[in-house]
């Protein structure tokens, strides 16, 4: 029987709230000249309805002995609450107060493609664009740029709709 190496933890979303969690990954030193310092990876989860609430169990496949940095996004009506946390051993520690973040809203009055962006060697993105109504990522259209010899992506945005976009940076 295969041993499962990983961790899991659960949260409960009240009615009208949809939480998604991302793990922050640091790019290996050998790739830092070509790629962003950090990328994000959305954690897989299972959901169980409990009355008016939804209990979600999230999975971290390869837990780091030094802890896994987490970004916790809770989408409600017309707002997003952003928290940070760390998975360390068998414990998840989450900030007591949401941390203020600088962000831009993406909005267009006609259908358009949102800029080209590079992927890291493991195809993780530096930036994530999320539909706040569904809390689902806007999936990019991948293509190979022969001029730069790189895999790139573009996202199509619907007109008259706002999107939430974020990227992890270090100042």
C-alpha positions as CSV (number, residue, x, y, z in Angstrom):
1,X,0.0,0.0,0.0
2,X,1.3,3.5,-0.9
3,X,2.0,5.8,2.0
4,X,0.3,9.2,1.6
5,X,2.8,12.0,2.3
6,X,0.8,15.1,2.9
7,X,-1.3,17.2,5.3
8,X,-4.8,18.3,5.4
9,X,-6.8,20.8,7.4
10,X,-10.4,22.0,7.4
11,X,-12.3,25.3,7.6
12,X,-16.0,26.1,7.6
13,X,-17.5,28.7,5.3
14,X,-20.7,30.3,6.4
15,X,-23.5,30.8,3.9
16,X,-22.6,33.3,1.2
17,X,-18.8,32.9,1.7
18,X,-16.5,31.0,-0.6
19,X,-12.9,30.5,0.6
20,X,-10.0,29.4,-1.5
21,X,-6.5,28.8,-0.3
22,X,-3.2,29.1,-2.1
23,X,0.2,27.9,-1.1
24,X,3.1,30.3,-1.8
25,X,6.1,28.7,-3.5
26,X,9.5,30.2,-3.6
27,X,11.3,29.9,-6.9
28,X,14.5,27.9,-6.9
29,X,17.7,30.1,-7.0
30,X,18.8,28.7,-10.4
31,X,15.5,30.2,-12.0
32,X,15.4,33.6,-10.2
33,X,17.0,35.5,-13.1
34,X,14.2,34.4,-15.5
35,X,11.2,34.0,-13.3
36,X,9.4,35.7,-10.4
37,X,10.6,35.0,-6.9
38,X,7.2,33.6,-5.8
39,X,4.4,31.7,-7.4
40,X,1.1,30.5,-6.0
41,X,-0.5,27.1,-6.2
42,X,-4.2,26.7,-5.4
43,X,-4.8,23.9,-2.9
44,X,-7.2,21.1,-3.8
45,X,-10.1,20.5,-1.4
46,X,-13.2,18.5,-0.7
47,X,-16.5,20.1,0.4
48,X,-19.2,18.8,2.7
49,X,-22.5,20.7,3.2
50,X,-23.4,21.1,6.9
51,X,-26.7,22.9,7.2
52,X,-26.1,26.5,5.9
53,X,-22.4,26.1,6.1
54,X,-19.8,24.3,4.0
55,X,-16.9,22.4,5.6
56,X,-13.9,22.4,3.3
57,X,-10.9,20.1,3.8
58,X,-7.7,21.3,2.0
59,X,-4.7,19.2,1.1
60,X,-1.0,20.0,1.0
61,X,0.8,17.3,-1.0
62,X,4.4,18.1,0.0
63,X,4.5,19.8,3.4
64,X,7.8,21.6,4.1
65,X,9.5,21.0,7.5
66,X,9.9,24.8,7.7
67,X,6.2,25.4,7.1
68,X,4.1,26.2,4.1
69,X,3.0,29.8,3.6
70,X,-0.7,30.2,2.8
71,X,-2.9,32.9,1.3
72,X,-6.5,32.6,2.3
73,X,-9.1,34.4,0.2
74,X,-12.7,34.5,1.4
75,X,-15.1,35.8,-1.3
76,X,-18.4,37.3,-0.1
77,X,-20.8,39.7,-1.7
78,X,-18.8,42.5,-3.3
79,X,-15.7,42.0,-1.1
80,X,-12.7,39.8,-0.5
81,X,-11.2,39.2,2.9
82,X,-7.5,38.3,2.7
83,X,-5.6,36.4,5.4
84,X,-2.3,34.8,5.6
85,X,-1.3,31.7,7.4
86,X,1.3,28.9,7.8
87,X,1.0,25.2,7.9
88,X,3.6,24.0,10.3
89,X,3.6,20.4,11.3
90,X,0.0,19.4,12.2
91,X,-1.0,23.0,12.9
92,X,-2.3,25.8,10.8
93,X,-1.8,29.3,12.2
94,X,-3.8,32.1,10.6
95,X,-3.4,35.8,11.2
96,X,-6.0,37.1,13.7
97,X,-6.8,40.2,11.7
98,X,-6.9,40.3,7.9
99,X,-3.7,41.9,6.6
100,X,-4.2,45.0,4.3
101,X,-3.0,44.3,0.8
102,X,-2.6,46.6,-2.2
103,X,-4.6,45.3,-5.2
104,X,-6.0,46.4,-8.5
105,X,-9.4,45.4,-9.8
106,X,-9.5,44.2,-13.4
107,X,-12.6,45.6,-15.3
108,X,-13.3,46.1,-19.0
109,X,-16.2,47.3,-21.1
110,X,-15.3,45.0,-24.0
111,X,-14.0,41.5,-24.2
112,X,-10.2,41.5,-24.0
113,X,-7.2,39.5,-23.3
114,X,-5.3,40.2,-20.1
115,X,-1.5,40.6,-20.8
116,X,0.9,37.9,-21.6
117,X,2.6,36.3,-18.6
118,X,5.4,33.7,-18.2
119,X,5.1,30.4,-16.4
120,X,7.8,29.0,-14.2
121,X,9.4,25.7,-15.2
122,X,6.7,23.8,-13.2
123,X,4.0,25.8,-15.0
124,X,2.9,27.7,-11.8
125,X,1.8,31.2,-12.4
126,X,3.1,34.3,-10.7
127,X,-0.3,36.0,-11.0
128,X,-3.8,34.6,-10.4
129,X,-7.0,36.0,-11.8
130,X,-10.2,35.0,-10.0
131,X,-13.8,35.4,-10.8
132,X,-15.2,36.7,-7.5
133,X,-18.7,35.4,-8.2
134,X,-17.6,31.7,-8.4
135,X,-14.1,32.0,-6.7
136,X,-12.8,30.0,-9.7
137,X,-9.6,30.9,-11.5
138,X,-9.7,32.3,-15.0
139,X,-7.9,29.6,-16.9
140,X,-5.3,30.9,-19.3
141,X,-4.8,29.9,-22.9
142,X,-1.3,28.5,-23.0
143,X,0.9,28.9,-26.1
144,X,4.6,28.5,-27.0
145,X,6.3,31.8,-27.9
146,X,8.9,30.7,-30.5
147,X,10.7,34.1,-30.4
148,X,11.5,33.8,-26.7
149,X,11.4,30.0,-26.5
150,X,9.0,30.1,-23.5
151,X,5.5,28.9,-22.5
152,X,3.3,31.9,-22.0
153,X,-0.4,32.4,-21.2
154,X,-3.2,34.9,-21.8
155,X,-6.6,35.2,-20.0
156,X,-9.8,36.2,-21.7
157,X,-11.9,38.6,-19.5
158,X,-15.6,39.1,-20.0
159,X,-17.0,42.6,-20.5
160,X,-18.7,44.5,-17.7
161,X,-17.3,42.2,-15.0
162,X,-14.8,42.7,-12.3
163,X,-12.1,40.2,-11.5
164,X,-9.8,39.8,-8.5
165,X,-6.1,39.4,-9.4
166,X,-3.2,38.9,-7.1
167,X,0.5,38.1,-7.1
168,X,3.0,37.6,-4.3
169,X,5.9,40.1,-4.3
170,X,8.7,41.0,-1.9
171,X,9.5,44.7,-1.5
